[in-house]
Amino acid sequence: MKSPPSSSPSSSLLLRKTRLISPFLFTLLAFILFIAVILYSEVFSQCHTKLSRIREREEGCDVFKGRWVWEKGGPLYEEYECPYIQPQLTCQQHGRPDKDYLHWRWQPHACSLPSFNATLVLESLRGKRMLFVGDSLNRGQFVSMVCLLQRIIPENAKSMETFGSLTVFTAKDYNAKIEYYWAPFLLESNADDAVIHRITDRIVRKGSINKHGKNWKGADIIVFNTYLWWMTGMPFKILQKGSFKDDVKDMIEVSTEDAYRMAMKSMLRWVKRNMDPKKNREHRLGR
């Protein structure tokens, strides 16, 4: 009968080392995990505290009443750092020599706004959809927001896609979307093509907010703007029925103020029907 093979000195030494190393590795991993949890909790706590302070400021300060002030500090991002700026809007690339225009910031009369914090904004938008709706002025606001945030997001964790009138920037790790929807008059108009829209004789269709509004549903934050309404200074044409392409159109002409009032009432009705004030927020930007 053969006796069981005896362990070699080398295998016994290896076994002893394994027994010594395993508890050490376990302790090290537990320590690393503990530190990671502490750091995450601290960052989350700081973000929560800053958000609370911002809400307190909002309740006690009208941030829309203020003035532009020049600040010596550098801009929050440089033009060359953001690949999403449209070529026709790259001032420095087209030879603009000065940079003073980059140093203006908004200063409310009754309070001071906190410095922009990209991490805080992304945490605030986690799992949410922020939508800019309007003309090229709001498109510029959308691109600026994206440029402010994209700097801290790894290349493989962000994307920009366009689907007709809708452009979507996604911060994948935050499950957050920042979007822009081209609707220059909010109502259906003959300038709704996102590419070909330089039309002198602009017309809007009465009561047509749902033509675009169906694409806004589900957004947590919506920023509307209406700059283009004030570009003509002439009577505005309202299409009563039929198509924009008809040779003979059933239209009426009203003042810009009356047409604008009609559009604002339509937009406010849409907001009331489709947004929950307890969960959603909407902002309106004029000229």
Protein Blocks (a to p, Z undefined) as FASTA:
>chain_A
ZZdddddfklmmmmmmmmmmmmmmmmmmmmmmmmmmmmmmmmmmmmmmmmmmmmmmmmmo
cfkbccddddfbdcfbdfklpmkbcfklmmklnopabfklmmgccddfkbccddddfklm
mmmmgoiacddeddfklmmmmmmmmmmmmmmpcfklgccddehjaccdddfklopacddd
ddfkopacfklbfklmcdfbacddehilmmmmmmmgoiabdcddfklmmmnopacdddfb
dcfklmbdcdddddfklmmmmmmmmmmmmmmmmpcfklmccddddZZ
